[in-house]
Amino acid sequence: MGQLRKHLNKNILHWLRYYYYKIKLENCGEEIFFERNSRFLRFPKNISLGDRIVIKEGVRICSCNKNAKISIGENTTVGYHSFIFASEKITIGDNCLIAPFTYIVDSNHEIKKGININSQDNTTATVKIGDDVWIGTGAKILAGVTIEDGAVIAAGAIVNCDVKSNQIVGGIPAKVIGKRK
């Protein structure tokens, strides 16, 4: 068990949040820790959480329409003030570490000339994050990206293309900078 999970303060407020989300979400696994001020927005019945997840303070997870799905695997931690916004589908695997201020989104605005951007449709593409992935502080994962098992995303990276198993990527846009050994 990692240091984080050893020091979680499970008081009465924790249990109230846990039972509240057990009712609100599509699936809310066992032993999930919800810190205060975490929110599941718009269509919470489209959000599924595995067992032993930690959702830190300020997290926003949003199923943006009635068809959008989000699923997070077991033993995954979502860091402070991270945003996960799905207009189609976002899947996050087991045993992942998502550091604070991370942004994961599966849509983008169209930018055709001659039409106000705020009047244009969104385009969507599924985001898939495998097992045992570490996403560093402030990273952005954009629409259509697949991050395979064991990958590491450096802090501040903007990921707009697929990341292979055990690769380490960083930069804007993210490029391969190493491999886990």
N, C-alpha and C positions, 0 to 999 in steps of 0.2 A: 504494500500500500504506500502510495506517494505521500510526501510531506503534507500536501494540501488536504488530502482526505482525512488525515489523522487529526487535523485541527479545526474541523467544521463544527460550528456552534449550533447544535440542534436543540433549539428552545421551543417554546410553545408557538411562537410566530412561524417558525420553520414548519412545524406540523400543520398549522392552519393553511399556509400557502400550499403545502404538498396536497392536502385533501381538496382544496379548492381546485387545483389544476388537475387532479384525478378526475374531476367531474367535467372540466372545461375542454380538455384535450382529447384527441382521438384515442391515443394510448399514452399512458403515463406509467412507466415502469416502476419497479421497486427501488427503494433507497435513493430517490432523487433528492438533491439538495437545491432548493431555490432560495437565493439570497433576496433580500428586500429590493423592491423597485425593479424587478425583472417583469417583462410583459410579453404576452402572446397576443398578437393583434389580428383584427379583422375576422378571420375564419379559423379560430383555434381548433375546431374539430378536424381540421386537415393536418394537424401537427402530431407527430408520433415520436415519443421519447423512449429509449431503451432503459435498462436498469443501471443504477449507480452513476447517473449523470450529475454533474455540478453545473448549475447555471448561476453565474456571478451577478453582482449588482449592476443594474443599468442595461442588461441585455434586452434587446428587442428582437423577437422572432415573429415574422409576419407572413402569413399565407394571404397574399394580396387579392385573391379572388376565389370564388367558390370551387374552382378546379385545381388550384395550386396546392401542391403537397410538399411537406417538409418532414424528413425523418432523420433522427440522430441516434446513432448506435450506442451500445452500452459502454460504460467507463470513460465517456468523453467529457471533457471540461470545456465550457464556453466562457471565456474571460470577460472581465469587466467591460461594460459599454460596447460590446460587440453587436453588430446588426446582421441578421440573416433574413433576407427578403426574397420570397419566391412568388413569381407570377406563373410558373409552370411546375418545376420540380427541383428540389435540392435534397440530395442524399449525403449524409455524413456518416462514415463508418464507426467501428468500435475503436476504443483506446486512443482517441485523437486528443490533442491539446490545441485549443484555439485560444491564442493569447488575447490580451485586452485590445480594444479598439479595432478589431478585425471587421471587415465588411464583406459579406458574401451575397451576391445578387445574380439572378438568372435572367435579367431583362436589361434592355437598353432602349433609349429613345431613338427614333428615326430622325434624320437630320437633312431631309430634302430641302433644297433651296427653293425659296418663294413661298414657303408655308411656315407659319410660326411653329417653332419646335414644340411648344407646349400644346399645340393642336394635333400633333402627329402621334401615330400609334407607337406602342412599344413592340419591340421584337423580343422573343424569348428563346432560350436554349437551356436545356437541363444542365445543372452542375452536379458532378459526382465526385465525392471525396472518399477515398478508400480508408482502410484500417491503418492504425499506427502512424497517422500523419500529424506533423507539428506545423502549425501556422503561426508565424511570429507576429509580434505586436505591430498593429497598424497595417497589416497586409490587406490587399483587396483581391478578391477572387471574382472574376467576371463571367458573364453568361457563356455557356457552352464549354466550360473547362472541365476536364477530367483530371483529377490528381490521384495517381495510383498509390497502392499500399507502400508505407514506409517513407514517403517523400517528406522533405523539409522545405518550408517556404520561409525565406529570410524576412526579418522585420522590415516593414515598409514596402515590400515587393508589390507590384501590380501584375497579377497573373492573368494573361489573356490567351494562353494556349496550354495544351495538355502538358502534364508533368509525369514522367515515367516513374516506375517503382524505384524507391531509394535514391532518387535524384535530389540534390539540394539546389534550389533556384533562388535568385535574388535580383533586385534591380527594377528599373522602370523602362520598358517592360521587362518582366522576369526572364532571365536567361540561366542556363545551367552553370553553376559555379563549383559543383563538387558532387560527390556520391558518398552515401553512408557506407561505412566499412564494418 
